[in-house]
Amino acid sequence: MREIASCLMMSLLLVSGQVSAEPSVEGGASPREVLTLAVVTCPVGGIQIRYTPPLRDFPQDVRTNGESVFSNCVTVLGERVTSGTSGTDGIRQGYSCADLLGILPVPAGQVVWNTGEVSTFRLTQISARVDGPLLVVVQSGTVLSGKFEGAQAVNTVTFASTDLDACRSPEGLPRMSGNQTLVLTKVL
């Protein structure tokens, strides 16, 4: 819950914050102000990921199959969106439980918005933190094409009951599920 509150606070700061793009001119005012806006904030979301074969401590080729939903979205710029869905299904070569905690590229993905429009993303997992059974992953990147093209994206995922000890068991880690928030921002 604290992660969602932090993300919402960050979004509010982004909506109201201004950054000077050029040095000040006489009188202290800058000739041009750059405004960073939260274009879309989706504070409620869920994710489920399945691994075949289950993830282990050693690298192996793993099929990753998952679904994501985003809801309660608030749009500041552009046509209003209220929700979105995303799915993934592909092979990750040499994938292991250590990759859950590392800095690495995330396979390109798409969000299909409730309007039928699509955003294509390129994200990088930039941090991960384990706190007991919580695994918090932050992914950052860009909307490459489609709706909100050019926006910066931050996706924060909280897996609530991740048992990373399963990685060392004969069964491995077969699936994870959790909550996520998505924030898209643009500099105007």
Order of alpha helices (4+ residues) and beta strands (2+ residues): alpha-beta-beta-beta-beta-beta-beta-beta-beta-beta-beta-beta
